[in-house]
């Protein structure tokens, strides 16, 4: 069964205040502090007695955090659905935690459990063709209906179309922002941002009040790719920022996909370059899901919290869980919600297993979001 964190444990205010102080330190970031935090030092220890191996500049910064700004951050945290997730928390997304420059913490507005859904990143031009925009929306809708969350950057163009497609498909979508979560950039996406927070999450490593700056966008891009199983580039010019996200994905050992286009379309040249460099050419959303299928097993097989030294032996094998789901389905069309009710499994686990069973030809999807066993499987 899939292990999904349903909420973020509340930190004691003093501990939260110290984390926010680290986030607010000017000129001190993950490369410096992550090794110390993962070695067992707490934010309180770093602030009280900065380690001698740090430079004098960093030590001086640790001694004088901007406490007034920290208090303002604490005030922002008091609102409903406002969360902060430190990098040492068990609920911190594991794919992101493995990055050496992982954010010290994540500000989240919305549903924190969305960060633990299997995700595909979708990026592309801010000024796409009408066809590219439609393609992004259709792919995202298909991913959402298959139980895959769509992650993007809330920019105009392909990002916006991807978020809207995921919402249309009824799945969660995550917007990783290059600003504080109290500021929507571009402002024209304000209503979309509220809808995303209601059906997924807005995510940022930047504290409230942070305005958009050129250097923030590459930092945001590493989170978009770091949270995801792969990155799909829909349309991109040769100097598009989407190619930076694709490069980061490759460095993070994520899958990179690109949709080809006309040789006469300047917005296809970035995708063609990625394909020449080894990105997987895809023509349908099913092409992407087929490539990601092996990685989706981790969301089905991740064990629940250990309840004893033999707890792992009590976990059902993947074929057993698949058969349990098929038995719950019977031979009539069934919705995901009905299967969740019948099996008691997490919705994300059911969605992932349905996707794999469909790829194996053991079930087929029907109109209205229903699934039915195939004649071949029903006869066995």
TAPE-V836906 format. One record per residue. PSI is psi in whole degrees, -180 to 180 (999 if undefined). Layout:
# TAPE-V836906
((PSI) (PSI))
This chain:
# TAPE-V836906
((148) (136) (115) (126) (121) (-18) (170) (124) (139) (130) (145) (145) (-38) (-41) (-44) (-41) (-39) (-39) (-46) (-32) (-42) (-42) (-35) (-8) (125) (131) (13) (120) (-164) (-39) (-35) (-43) (-28) (-48) (-37) (-43) (-39) (-10) (-7) (-8) (140) (159) (-39) (-41) (-40) (-38) (-36) (-42) (83) (133) (144) (-21) (-12) (156) (159) (-34) (-45) (-41) (-40) (-37) (-41) (-31) (-20) (68) (158) (80) (-30) (-42) (-36) (-42) (-36) (-38) (-39) (-38) (-41) (-37) (-16) (-18) (153) (144) (13) (126) (157) (130) (106) (157) (-18) (1) (143) (-23) (0) (133) (123) (-43) (-37) (-36) (-27) (-12) (137) (-26) (33) (144) (146) (-30) (165) (129) (135) (133) (113) (-133) (103) (-26) (-19) (-28) (-17) (5) (151) (133) (146) (129) (138) (125) (165) (-165) (146) (-15) (67) (166) (163) (-38) (-39) (-40) (-42) (-40) (-45) (-44) (-41) (-43) (-46) (-40) (-43) (-44) (-46) (-43) (-17) (4) (14) (127) (144) (127) (132) (-167) (12) (12) (169) (164) (-127) (-40) (-51) (-46) (-37) (-45) (-44) (-39) (-41) (-42) (-40) (-35) (-3) (12) (168) (152) (146) (133) (115) (123) (152) (17) (177) (156) (-6) (0) (126) (125) (123) (155) (-25) (-15) (18) (-47) (-40) (-40) (-42) (-39) (-38) (-44) (-32) (-22) (16) (-123) (145) (135) (140) (149) (-5) (137) (165) (146) (-10) (126) (162) (131) (151) (-42) (-14) (-26) (-42) (-35) (-42) (-40) (-35) (-27) (-41) (-50) (-35) (-30) (-16) (158) (-28) (167) (129) (120) (122) (-57) (136) (135) (172) (-29) (26) (146) (-19) (-29) (-28) (-44) (-42) (-41) (-44) (-40) (-43) (-41) (-28) (8) (33) (158) (144) (127) (149) (141) (123) (164) (-169) (143) (-15) (-4) (113) (-28) (-6) (-14) (-36) (-41) (-41) (-38) (-43) (-40) (-41) (-31) (1) (-2) (151) (126) (128) (145) (-20) (160) (-31) (-31) (-41) (-46) (-35) (-41) (-34) (-11) (-47) (-35) (-21) (-18) (-32) (-27) (-14) (-36) (-10) (125) (155) (170) (139) (124) (15) (167) (-21) (13) (-37) (-30) (-20) (-7) (134) (148) (157) (-42) (-34) (-41) (-39) (-43) (-37) (-41) (-41) (-40) (-39) (-30) (-35) (-142) (16) (154) (139) (145) (165) (-43) (-40) (-40) (-36) (-43) (-41) (-34) (-24) (8) (162) (144) (-39) (-36) (-43) (-45) (-43) (-41) (-37) (-40) (-47) (-40) (-35) (-40) (-32) (-5) (16) (-19) (166) (154) (145) (162) (149) (16) (27) (157) (148) (145) (144) (161) (-38) (-47) (-37) (-26) (-11) (999))
